[in-house]
Amino acid sequence: MPFPFALGDFRRWTPPFSTPQRDILDWLAEAHTRAEARLPAGREDFDAADYRRRIRRALDRFGCSPERVRARGHVLPDFAHADWSRMTVFHPSQPATGAGLTERTDFYASAAERALSELFQNVETPPHHLYHVSCTGYVAPSAAQKLVERRGWQARTTVSHVYHMGCYAAFPAVRHALGALALSDEPARRVDIVHSELCTLHLNPADHAPEQLVIQTLFADGFIRYSVKPTADFAEKTPFFEVLAVHEEIVPDSLDAMTWVCSDWGMKMTLAREVPARIAECLPGFLERLADRAGLSKSEMERAAYAIHPGGPKIIESVQNLLNLDDERVAASRAVLFNHGNMSSATLPHVWERLLDDPAVEKGTPVVSLAFGPGLTMCGNVLRRG
């Protein structure tokens, strides 16, 4: 039995800068070289040119190539130029790791306020609930609370925060929205969900570990909002997704496979090489339980479109191979990764929006959504094009 609620009305805010991946790789090579030169005291024999070549080769070996990610959006201007005297977080006066968490949090607060102002610019009717989703910056009062104050919605909108869950956070946000709608007795009720992720803000050029090179060449900034409301409240001819089922599990014995912790200089992610294998091991059983919750038959699952969170190219490939999916059924996930990079929790809503705009996804088509994050947490839902 589907929920009597649906999601739609997507709107994105595009970061002010978008830099080609090849240029970012060159920038990273220079940033790592400058950081390495400053780490040990008195390195008069340091060969910057040689180190720059070696770290550039390492970025090509371990990082995400321009063939997989064309460009990445970012709010911080540092990555868009090579004048180090004009850097904000990575100015030469800052430590080798870059500015500290206080300075980065201040930047996040300003950027998140700007993004939410843009995303709600033309919204006249306030939502009954507003969920702010992020894992890349925390300030109280939040950008969502400040938005409600500026717009005079204090008595009409309840603000809640879905924080620090990482890439899968859109799922609990939708789950919370469904619960809020089910408990409300308002005749016309709406929950808005807004994501503000500044992943690139937390780069540490002094950490040259291969896993960090993967992370630094993959993540980007992303901002998007959408609404969850009774299905009948969507305007005629407006596309939406009915919510058929939601499901979430923690993979056993996987707590150290992916982490996201605060440090002195920013937030640090760790990512084990076996994450795709661990996901592949548990995914078939997870999908069976998700399909049961949605009431979908095996044939319906076989014709479903897929919204796979593109944690990286290997995640998409692993899921595609495991489920024997053709390229068309994972095209939306690949396209979002190629055009934007991994925007953490904001990524999957970008995939949903792309599928909702795709005329090939016909009315009645089920969409299986999957994402993975620290825990190691596996999240999924089943949507149906309406």
JOMORA-V753129 format. One record per residue. N is the residue number from 1. SS is DSSP state (hx for helix, st for strand, lp for the rest). PHI is phi as a letter, one per 20 degrees, with the letter a starting at -180 (999 if undefined). PSI is psi as a letter, one per 30 degrees, with the letter a starting at -180 (NA if undefined). Layout:
BEGIN
n=N ss=SS phi=PHI psi=PSI
n=N ss=SS phi=PHI psi=PSI
END
This chain:
BEGIN
n=1 ss=lp phi=999 psi=j
n=2 ss=lp phi=f psi=l
n=3 ss=lp phi=f psi=l
n=4 ss=lp phi=e psi=g
n=5 ss=st phi=c psi=l
n=6 ss=st phi=b psi=l
n=7 ss=st phi=c psi=k
n=8 ss=st phi=a psi=a
n=9 ss=st phi=l psi=h
n=10 ss=st phi=f psi=k
n=11 ss=st phi=b psi=k
n=12 ss=st phi=d psi=l
n=13 ss=st phi=d psi=k
n=14 ss=lp phi=e psi=k
n=15 ss=lp phi=g psi=k
n=16 ss=lp phi=f psi=f
n=17 ss=st phi=c psi=k
n=18 ss=st phi=c psi=j
n=19 ss=st phi=d psi=k
n=20 ss=st phi=g psi=k
n=21 ss=hx phi=g psi=e
n=22 ss=hx phi=f psi=e
n=23 ss=hx phi=f psi=e
n=24 ss=hx phi=f psi=e
n=25 ss=hx phi=f psi=e
n=26 ss=hx phi=f psi=e
n=27 ss=hx phi=f psi=e
n=28 ss=hx phi=f psi=e
n=29 ss=hx phi=g psi=e
n=30 ss=hx phi=f psi=e
n=31 ss=hx phi=f psi=e
n=32 ss=hx phi=f psi=e
n=33 ss=hx phi=f psi=e
n=34 ss=hx phi=f psi=e
n=35 ss=hx phi=f psi=e
n=36 ss=hx phi=f psi=e
n=37 ss=hx phi=f psi=f
n=38 ss=hx phi=e psi=f
n=39 ss=hx phi=f psi=e
n=40 ss=lp phi=e psi=k
n=41 ss=lp phi=f psi=k
n=42 ss=lp phi=m psi=h
n=43 ss=lp phi=e psi=i
n=44 ss=lp phi=f psi=f
n=45 ss=lp phi=e psi=g
n=46 ss=lp phi=f psi=k
n=47 ss=lp phi=e psi=j
n=48 ss=hx phi=f psi=e
n=49 ss=hx phi=f psi=e
n=50 ss=hx phi=f psi=e
n=51 ss=hx phi=f psi=e
n=52 ss=hx phi=g psi=e
n=53 ss=hx phi=f psi=e
n=54 ss=hx phi=f psi=e
n=55 ss=hx phi=f psi=f
n=56 ss=hx phi=f psi=e
n=57 ss=hx phi=f psi=e
n=58 ss=hx phi=f psi=e
n=59 ss=hx phi=f psi=e
n=60 ss=hx phi=f psi=e
n=61 ss=hx phi=f psi=e
n=62 ss=hx phi=e psi=f
n=63 ss=lp phi=e psi=l
n=64 ss=lp phi=e psi=k
n=65 ss=lp phi=f psi=l
n=66 ss=lp phi=f psi=f
n=67 ss=lp phi=f psi=f
n=68 ss=lp phi=d psi=e
n=69 ss=lp phi=c psi=j
n=70 ss=lp phi=f psi=e
n=71 ss=st phi=b psi=l
n=72 ss=st phi=c psi=k
n=73 ss=st phi=e psi=k
n=74 ss=st phi=b psi=l
n=75 ss=lp phi=e psi=e
n=76 ss=lp phi=f psi=k
n=77 ss=hx phi=f psi=f
n=78 ss=hx phi=g psi=e
n=79 ss=hx phi=f psi=f
n=80 ss=hx phi=e psi=f
n=81 ss=lp phi=b psi=l
n=82 ss=lp phi=c psi=g
n=83 ss=lp phi=e psi=j
n=84 ss=hx phi=f psi=f
n=85 ss=hx phi=f psi=f
n=86 ss=hx phi=d psi=g
n=87 ss=lp phi=f psi=k
n=88 ss=lp phi=e psi=d
n=89 ss=lp phi=e psi=f
n=90 ss=lp phi=d psi=h
n=91 ss=lp phi=f psi=k
n=92 ss=lp phi=g psi=f
n=93 ss=lp phi=f psi=f
n=94 ss=lp phi=e psi=l
n=95 ss=lp phi=g psi=l
n=96 ss=lp phi=g psi=f
n=97 ss=lp phi=f psi=f
n=98 ss=lp phi=n psi=l
n=99 ss=lp phi=g psi=l
n=100 ss=lp phi=f psi=l
n=101 ss=hx phi=f psi=e
n=102 ss=hx phi=f psi=e
n=103 ss=hx phi=f psi=e
n=104 ss=hx phi=f psi=e
n=105 ss=hx phi=f psi=e
n=106 ss=hx phi=g psi=e
n=107 ss=hx phi=f psi=e
n=108 ss=hx phi=g psi=e
n=109 ss=hx phi=g psi=e
n=110 ss=hx phi=f psi=e
n=111 ss=hx phi=f psi=e
n=112 ss=hx phi=f psi=e
n=113 ss=hx phi=f psi=e
n=114 ss=hx phi=f psi=e
n=115 ss=hx phi=f psi=e
n=116 ss=hx phi=f psi=e
n=117 ss=hx phi=f psi=e
n=118 ss=hx phi=f psi=e
n=119 ss=hx phi=f psi=f
n=120 ss=lp phi=d psi=g
n=121 ss=lp phi=g psi=e
n=122 ss=lp phi=d psi=g
n=123 ss=lp phi=e psi=j
n=124 ss=lp phi=e psi=e
n=125 ss=lp phi=e psi=k
n=126 ss=lp phi=f psi=k
n=127 ss=lp phi=f psi=l
n=128 ss=lp phi=f psi=e
n=129 ss=st phi=c psi=k
n=130 ss=st phi=c psi=j
n=131 ss=st phi=d psi=k
n=132 ss=st phi=d psi=k
n=133 ss=st phi=d psi=k
n=134 ss=st phi=a psi=l
n=135 ss=lp phi=c psi=g
n=136 ss=lp phi=d psi=g
n=137 ss=lp phi=a psi=k
n=138 ss=lp phi=c psi=k
n=139 ss=lp phi=b psi=k
n=140 ss=lp phi=c psi=k
n=141 ss=lp phi=f psi=k
n=142 ss=lp phi=e psi=l
n=143 ss=hx phi=f psi=e
n=144 ss=hx phi=f psi=e
n=145 ss=hx phi=f psi=e
n=146 ss=hx phi=f psi=e
n=147 ss=hx phi=f psi=e
n=148 ss=hx phi=f psi=e
n=149 ss=hx phi=f psi=e
n=150 ss=hx phi=f psi=e
n=151 ss=hx phi=e psi=f
n=152 ss=lp phi=m psi=h
n=153 ss=lp phi=e psi=g
n=154 ss=lp phi=g psi=e
n=155 ss=lp phi=e psi=f
n=156 ss=lp phi=d psi=f
n=157 ss=lp phi=c psi=k
n=158 ss=st phi=e psi=k
n=159 ss=st phi=d psi=k
n=160 ss=st phi=c psi=l
n=161 ss=st phi=c psi=k
n=162 ss=st phi=d psi=j
n=163 ss=st phi=d psi=l
n=164 ss=lp phi=m psi=h
n=165 ss=lp phi=d psi=f
n=166 ss=hx phi=m psi=b
n=167 ss=hx phi=f psi=f
n=168 ss=hx phi=e psi=g
n=169 ss=hx phi=f psi=f
n=170 ss=hx phi=f psi=e
n=171 ss=hx phi=f psi=e
n=172 ss=hx phi=f psi=e
n=173 ss=hx phi=f psi=e
n=174 ss=hx phi=f psi=e
n=175 ss=hx phi=f psi=e
n=176 ss=hx phi=f psi=e
n=177 ss=hx phi=f psi=e
n=178 ss=hx phi=f psi=e
n=179 ss=hx phi=f psi=e
n=180 ss=hx phi=f psi=e
n=181 ss=hx phi=f psi=e
n=182 ss=hx phi=f psi=e
n=183 ss=hx phi=e psi=f
n=184 ss=lp phi=e psi=k
n=185 ss=lp phi=d psi=g
n=186 ss=lp phi=f psi=k
n=187 ss=lp phi=f psi=e
n=188 ss=lp phi=c psi=j
n=189 ss=lp phi=c psi=k
n=190 ss=st phi=b psi=k
n=191 ss=st phi=d psi=k
n=192 ss=st phi=d psi=k
n=193 ss=st phi=d psi=k
n=194 ss=st phi=c psi=k
n=195 ss=st phi=d psi=k
n=196 ss=st phi=c psi=j
n=197 ss=st phi=c psi=k
n=198 ss=st phi=d psi=i
n=199 ss=hx phi=f psi=e
n=200 ss=hx phi=f psi=f
n=201 ss=hx phi=f psi=f
n=202 ss=hx phi=d psi=g
n=203 ss=lp phi=f psi=k
n=204 ss=lp phi=c psi=j
n=205 ss=lp phi=f psi=f
n=206 ss=lp phi=e psi=f
n=207 ss=lp phi=d psi=j
n=208 ss=lp phi=d psi=g
n=209 ss=lp phi=f psi=k
n=210 ss=hx phi=g psi=e
n=211 ss=hx phi=f psi=e
n=212 ss=hx phi=f psi=e
n=213 ss=hx phi=f psi=e
n=214 ss=hx phi=f psi=e
n=215 ss=hx phi=f psi=e
n=216 ss=hx phi=f psi=f
n=217 ss=lp phi=d psi=g
n=218 ss=lp phi=d psi=e
n=219 ss=st phi=e psi=l
n=220 ss=lp phi=b psi=l
n=221 ss=st phi=e psi=k
n=222 ss=st phi=b psi=k
n=223 ss=st phi=b psi=k
n=224 ss=st phi=b psi=k
n=225 ss=st phi=c psi=l
n=226 ss=st phi=b psi=l
n=227 ss=st phi=d psi=k
n=228 ss=st phi=c psi=k
n=229 ss=st phi=b psi=l
n=230 ss=st phi=g psi=k
n=231 ss=hx phi=g psi=e
n=232 ss=hx phi=f psi=f
n=233 ss=hx phi=e psi=f
n=234 ss=lp phi=f psi=k
n=235 ss=lp phi=f psi=l
n=236 ss=lp phi=g psi=k
n=237 ss=lp phi=m psi=g
n=238 ss=lp phi=e psi=k
n=239 ss=lp phi=f psi=k
n=240 ss=st phi=b psi=l
n=241 ss=st phi=d psi=j
n=242 ss=st phi=f psi=k
n=243 ss=st phi=e psi=j
n=244 ss=st phi=e psi=e
n=245 ss=st phi=a psi=l
n=246 ss=st phi=c psi=k
n=247 ss=st phi=b psi=k
n=248 ss=st phi=b psi=k
n=249 ss=st phi=b psi=l
n=250 ss=st phi=d psi=k
n=251 ss=lp phi=f psi=k
n=252 ss=lp phi=g psi=k
n=253 ss=lp phi=l psi=h
n=254 ss=lp phi=c psi=g
n=255 ss=lp phi=g psi=f
n=256 ss=lp phi=e psi=g
n=257 ss=lp phi=f psi=f
n=258 ss=st phi=b psi=k
n=259 ss=st phi=c psi=l
n=260 ss=st phi=b psi=j
n=261 ss=st phi=c psi=l
n=262 ss=st phi=e psi=k
n=263 ss=lp phi=c psi=a
n=264 ss=lp phi=f psi=e
n=265 ss=lp phi=e psi=f
n=266 ss=lp phi=r psi=b
n=267 ss=st phi=d psi=k
n=268 ss=st phi=d psi=k
n=269 ss=st phi=d psi=k
n=270 ss=st phi=c psi=k
n=271 ss=st phi=b psi=j
n=272 ss=lp phi=f psi=k
n=273 ss=lp phi=f psi=f
n=274 ss=lp phi=e psi=g
n=275 ss=hx phi=g psi=e
n=276 ss=hx phi=g psi=e
n=277 ss=hx phi=f psi=e
n=278 ss=hx phi=f psi=e
n=279 ss=hx phi=f psi=e
n=280 ss=hx phi=f psi=e
n=281 ss=hx phi=f psi=e
n=282 ss=hx phi=d psi=f
n=283 ss=hx phi=f psi=e
n=284 ss=hx phi=g psi=e
n=285 ss=hx phi=f psi=e
n=286 ss=hx phi=f psi=e
n=287 ss=hx phi=f psi=e
n=288 ss=hx phi=f psi=e
n=289 ss=hx phi=f psi=e
n=290 ss=hx phi=f psi=e
n=291 ss=hx phi=f psi=e
n=292 ss=hx phi=f psi=e
n=293 ss=hx phi=f psi=e
n=294 ss=hx phi=e psi=f
n=295 ss=lp phi=m psi=g
n=296 ss=lp phi=e psi=k
n=297 ss=lp phi=f psi=l
n=298 ss=hx phi=f psi=e
n=299 ss=hx phi=f psi=e
n=300 ss=hx phi=f psi=e
n=301 ss=hx phi=f psi=e
n=302 ss=hx phi=f psi=f
n=303 ss=lp phi=d psi=g
n=304 ss=lp phi=f psi=k
n=305 ss=st phi=e psi=l
n=306 ss=st phi=c psi=k
n=307 ss=st phi=d psi=j
n=308 ss=st phi=e psi=k
n=309 ss=lp phi=f psi=k
n=310 ss=lp phi=e psi=i
n=311 ss=lp phi=g psi=f
n=312 ss=lp phi=r psi=l
n=313 ss=hx phi=g psi=e
n=314 ss=hx phi=f psi=e
n=315 ss=hx phi=f psi=e
n=316 ss=hx phi=f psi=e
n=317 ss=hx phi=f psi=e
n=318 ss=hx phi=f psi=e
n=319 ss=hx phi=f psi=e
n=320 ss=hx phi=f psi=e
n=321 ss=hx phi=f psi=e
n=322 ss=hx phi=f psi=e
n=323 ss=hx phi=e psi=g
n=324 ss=lp phi=l psi=h
n=325 ss=lp phi=e psi=k
n=326 ss=lp phi=f psi=l
n=327 ss=hx phi=f psi=e
n=328 ss=hx phi=f psi=e
n=329 ss=hx phi=f psi=f
n=330 ss=hx phi=d psi=g
n=331 ss=hx phi=f psi=e
n=332 ss=hx phi=f psi=e
n=333 ss=hx phi=f psi=e
n=334 ss=hx phi=f psi=e
n=335 ss=hx phi=f psi=e
n=336 ss=hx phi=f psi=e
n=337 ss=hx phi=f psi=e
n=338 ss=hx phi=f psi=e
n=339 ss=hx phi=e psi=f
n=340 ss=hx phi=c psi=f
n=341 ss=lp phi=n psi=a
n=342 ss=st phi=e psi=j
n=343 ss=lp phi=d psi=g
n=344 ss=lp phi=l psi=b
n=345 ss=lp phi=f psi=f
n=346 ss=hx phi=f psi=f
n=347 ss=hx phi=f psi=e
n=348 ss=hx phi=f psi=e
n=349 ss=hx phi=g psi=e
n=350 ss=hx phi=f psi=e
n=351 ss=hx phi=f psi=e
n=352 ss=hx phi=g psi=e
n=353 ss=hx phi=f psi=e
n=354 ss=hx phi=f psi=e
n=355 ss=hx phi=f psi=e
n=356 ss=hx phi=f psi=f
n=357 ss=lp phi=e psi=f
n=358 ss=lp phi=e psi=j
n=359 ss=lp phi=f psi=f
n=360 ss=lp phi=f psi=f
n=361 ss=lp phi=e psi=j
n=362 ss=lp phi=f psi=l
n=363 ss=lp phi=g psi=k
n=364 ss=lp phi=n psi=f
n=365 ss=lp phi=f psi=k
n=366 ss=st phi=f psi=k
n=367 ss=st phi=c psi=j
n=368 ss=st phi=e psi=k
n=369 ss=st phi=d psi=k
n=370 ss=st phi=c psi=k
n=371 ss=st phi=b psi=l
n=372 ss=st phi=c psi=k
n=373 ss=st phi=b psi=a
n=374 ss=lp phi=g psi=k
n=375 ss=lp phi=q psi=e
n=376 ss=lp phi=f psi=j
n=377 ss=st phi=e psi=k
n=378 ss=st phi=d psi=k
n=379 ss=st phi=c psi=k
n=380 ss=st phi=b psi=l
n=381 ss=st phi=b psi=l
n=382 ss=st phi=c psi=k
n=383 ss=st phi=d psi=l
n=384 ss=st phi=c psi=k
n=385 ss=st phi=f psi=k
n=386 ss=lp phi=d psi=NA
END
